[in-house]
Amino acid sequence: MRSSTVLCAVAAFRSRAEIVRQSFSGRAYKIRKISLSTSGFVPQPRPYMAARAMASADVAPPPLEGGQSMITVSANGTIEVE
């Protein structure tokens, strides 16, 4: 899911770059610099649970629950209009 979110951010960047190119009546544009950043909650293992699991090999795994996570992707960059 994160890959498709990154692809959407890059597509949005290219779309805005094309709008800028058109507004300057340019022939084309080149991406000079682009920076992608992602953020989102990724659950971390709990140390006390890991210690308990190592103490007893026959412990049942913790139950997993479904849920939702919000992932944010930002694309910032510089273009050169030709």
KARA-V985849 format. One record per residue. PHI is phi as a letter, one per 30 degrees, with the letter a starting at -180 (999 if undefined). PSI is psi in whole degrees, 0 to 359 (999 if undefined). Layout:
<<PHI:PSI> <PHI:PSI>>
//
This chain:
<<999:324> <d:324> <d:317> <d:329> <d:320> <d:317> <d:321> <d:320> <d:318> <d:319> <d:320> <d:320> <d:313> <d:322> <d:316> <d:324> <d:321> <d:322> <d:317> <d:315> <e:313> <d:321> <d:336> <c:7> <h:39> <d:159> <d:321> <a:177> <b:154> <b:138> <d:117> <c:326> <a:138> <b:140> <b:124> <c:133> <b:141> <b:151> <b:154> <l:163> <d:124> <b:114> <e:135> <c:148> <d:145> <d:127> <e:321> <d:328> <d:323> <d:320> <d:319> <d:320> <d:322> <d:329> <d:329> <b:112> <d:340> <c:19> <d:135> <d:147> <d:152> <d:147> <d:144> <c:140> <c:144> <d:161> <a:192> <b:147> <b:143> <c:128> <c:131> <c:134> <b:131> <c:138> <b:118> <b:142> <a:181> <b:135> <c:161> <b:122> <c:130> <c:999>>
//
